[in-house]
Amino acid sequence: MSDDDFVWKENSKAMYDKVCEAAPWFVRHFTRSGLNKGLKAKGCGEVTEQHMYDVCKEVTPERFLDRTVKILDEHKTTEACLR
């Protein structure tokens, strides 16, 4: 499954890309794969910013979660996102 399989809503694609880019190059594949699997498991065909928060909280190791949420916060466009 790739990121091309999703329909990106709001600014969710930028969030996805920035989270992947923030991962060190040698684990970037695992980051992308984890996000894709998490989004698919949520039944996401259309990915919203809220989906990105939810999936990142589920798949991101605890020690990197604050950094990941900061990236999401920098790119969110809706105030409806629940952190």
Secondary structure, DSSP 8 states (H G I E B T S, - for coil): --GGGSEE-TTHHHHHHHHHHHS-TTTHHHHHHHHHHHHHHTT-SEE-HHHHHHHHHHHS-HHHHHHHHHHHHHH---TT---
